[in-house]
Amino acid sequence: MYIDYHTHHSRCGHAVGELEEYVKRGIELGLHHIGLSDHMPLIHVEPEAYYPEMAMPMNELPRYVEECFSLKERYKGQIEVRVGLEGDYIEGYEEQIEKIILDYPWDYVIGSVHFLGEWDITDFRQTHGWEGKDPLEVYRQYYDAVGKAAATGLYDMMGHLDVIKRFGFSPGSEHIDEVVAMEKSALAAVKRSGKAMELNASGLSKACKEMFPSRRILEEAVKLGIPLTMGSDAHQPQKLGEHLDQARDMLIELGVKEVATFQRRNREMVTLKE
């Protein structure tokens, strides 16, 4: 089974390529499933006053869904198109997030933490946000948010669980025990939720030079029996599937036999063959 459940497209503003280009590229690559999963519109900041090109405008959301389902039908028999959303978790905005999720017939929703308040810790334009902050305290805030996101039950999978490491900022090796404890606490929340987690290969192309999550976290997830899926987090059609061979190899090495696929918010485990 060759799948990619994490992709972004031109509507979000910081990706390139139309939805159909991704689907066609998926067919070229021999994907069995492609998940279209653009960013949820911003709900906790004023888009006009915030950084540009962060997410699709709210009025584009219904058009995005309509186009996804059109492509799903058009390419039936060539590739399985799954209609998804990367739904930011923002503490205090759970009702608004839930409404967006319930208003549309998604196949799956990725739960990701990008924002700590109004600071997007994944945006390269906002790395100055680390200035003057204790990295350990930032990590505490981040993993607390991940645990709360999982506990909502709103999402079908948790995305790039340790993306906080993206730009290489960390509390330092002297705090490794506390960081590991944070990771395990977040994983325990995912386990309690009964939801899945993605292995996001895009970290190999970032400053951290490591997939999201790390092998350490992944090993713990496997021990806990958390269902896993895979995504490239592609932001351009030619990046679709990037590094997923390495992700697949790691899962096989860790003894993972099946990966999670999704349809109409239902999870189906399919065999991951060597």
Backbone hydrogen bonds, N-H to C=O, Kabsch-Sander energy under -0.5 kcal/mol:
donor,donor_aa,acceptor,acceptor_aa,energy
3,I,1,M,-0.6
4,D,33,H,-1.3
5,Y,230,M,-2.4
8,H,234,A,-2.5
10,S,17,G,-2.3
12,C,9,H,-1.7
13,G,10,S,-1.5
16,V,235,H,-2.7
21,E,18,E,-0.7
22,Y,18,E,-1.4
23,V,19,L,-1.9
24,K,20,E,-2.7
25,R,21,E,-2.2
26,G,22,Y,-2.4
27,I,23,V,-1.9
28,E,24,K,-2.1
29,L,25,R,-2.1
30,G,26,G,-0.8
30,G,27,I,-0.8
31,L,26,G,-2.6
32,H,2,Y,-3.1
33,H,2,Y,-1.3
34,I,80,E,-2.5
35,G,4,D,-3.3
36,L,34,I,-0.6
36,L,82,R,-2.8
37,S,7,T,-0.9
37,S,35,G,-0.6
40,M,86,E,-2.4
49,A,46,E,-1.4
50,Y,46,E,-0.8
50,Y,47,P,-0.7
56,M,39,H,-0.7
60,E,57,P,-1.8
61,L,57,P,-0.6
61,L,58,M,-1.1
64,Y,60,E,-2.6
65,V,61,L,-2.2
66,E,62,P,-2.4
67,E,63,R,-2.4
68,C,64,Y,-2.3
69,F,65,V,-2.3
70,S,66,E,-1.9
71,L,67,E,-2.4
72,K,68,C,-2.2
73,E,69,F,-1.7
74,R,70,S,-2.5
75,Y,71,L,-2.3
76,K,73,E,-1.1
78,Q,75,Y,-2.3
79,I,75,Y,-1.9
80,E,32,H,-2.4
81,V,79,I,-0.8
82,R,34,I,-2.8
82,R,80,E,-0.5
84,G,36,L,-3.0
84,G,82,R,-0.7
85,L,108,Y,-0.9
86,E,38,D,-2.5
87,G,85,L,-0.9
87,G,110,I,-2.6
88,D,86,E,-0.9
89,Y,112,S,-2.5
90,I,88,D,-0.6
93,Y,90,I,-2.3
97,I,93,Y,-2.3
98,E,94,E,-2.7
99,K,95,E,-2.1
100,I,96,Q,-1.8
101,I,97,I,-2.2
102,L,98,E,-2.8
103,D,99,K,-1.8
104,Y,101,I,-0.8
106,W,104,Y,-1.7
107,D,83,V,-3.5
108,Y,83,V,-1.2
110,I,85,L,-2.9
111,G,157,M,-3.3
112,S,87,G,-1.0
112,S,110,I,-0.7
114,H,112,S,-0.7
116,L,119,W,-2.8
117,G,115,F,-0.6
119,W,116,L,-1.5
120,D,118,E,-0.7
121,I,114,H,-2.5
121,I,119,W,-0.9
123,D,120,D,-1.4
124,F,122,T,-0.5
126,Q,123,D,-2.1
127,T,124,F,-0.8
129,G,126,Q,-2.0
130,W,127,T,-1.9
131,E,128,H,-1.7
133,K,130,W,-2.1
137,E,134,D,-0.7
138,V,134,D,-1.9
139,Y,135,P,-2.5
140,R,136,L,-2.1
141,Q,137,E,-2.3
142,Y,138,V,-2.7
143,Y,139,Y,-2.8
144,D,140,R,-2.0
145,A,141,Q,-1.9
146,V,142,Y,-2.2
147,G,143,Y,-2.2
148,K,144,D,-2.0
149,A,145,A,-2.6
150,A,146,V,-2.4
151,A,147,G,-2.0
152,T,148,K,-1.0
152,T,149,A,-0.7
153,G,149,A,-0.5
153,G,150,A,-1.2
156,D,109,V,-2.4
157,M,109,V,-1.4
158,M,196,A,-2.0
159,G,111,G,-2.8
163,V,160,H,-1.8
165,K,162,D,-2.0
166,R,163,V,-2.3
168,G,165,K,-2.3
175,H,172,G,-2.0
176,I,173,S,-1.7
179,V,175,H,-2.2
180,V,176,I,-2.8
181,A,177,D,-1.9
182,M,178,E,-2.0
183,E,179,V,-2.5
184,K,180,V,-2.5
185,S,181,A,-2.1
186,A,182,M,-2.3
187,L,183,E,-2.5
188,A,184,K,-2.4
189,A,185,S,-1.6
190,V,186,A,-1.9
191,K,187,L,-2.8
192,R,188,A,-2.5
193,S,189,A,-1.7
194,G,190,V,-0.9
194,G,191,K,-0.9
195,K,190,V,-1.0
196,A,156,D,-2.1
197,M,227,P,-2.2
198,E,158,M,-2.4
199,L,229,T,-2.7
200,N,198,E,-0.7
200,N,212,F,-3.5
201,A,199,L,-0.7
201,A,231,G,-2.3
203,G,200,N,-0.8
204,L,201,A,-1.7
205,S,202,S,-2.2
206,K,203,G,-1.5
208,C,166,R,-1.2
209,K,203,G,-0.7
209,K,206,K,-1.5
210,E,203,G,-1.0
212,F,200,N,-2.7
218,L,214,S,-2.7
219,E,215,R,-2.9
220,E,216,R,-1.5
221,A,217,I,-2.4
222,V,218,L,-2.4
223,K,219,E,-2.1
224,L,220,E,-2.0
225,G,221,A,-0.8
225,G,222,V,-0.8
226,I,221,A,-2.3
229,T,197,M,-1.8
231,G,199,L,-1.9
232,S,6,H,-0.5
233,D,6,H,-1.5
234,A,6,H,-1.2
239,K,236,Q,-2.2
240,L,237,P,-1.5
242,E,239,K,-2.5
244,L,241,G,-1.9
247,A,243,H,-1.9
248,R,244,L,-2.8
249,D,245,D,-2.3
250,M,246,Q,-2.2
251,L,247,A,-2.2
252,I,248,R,-2.4
253,E,249,D,-2.5
254,L,250,M,-1.9
255,G,252,I,-1.6
256,V,251,L,-2.7
259,V,270,V,-2.4
260,A,228,L,-2.9
261,T,268,E,-2.6
263,Q,266,N,-2.2
265,R,107,D,-1.6
266,N,263,Q,-1.9
268,E,261,T,-2.8
270,V,259,V,-2.7
272,L,257,K,-3.5
273,K,271,T,-0.7
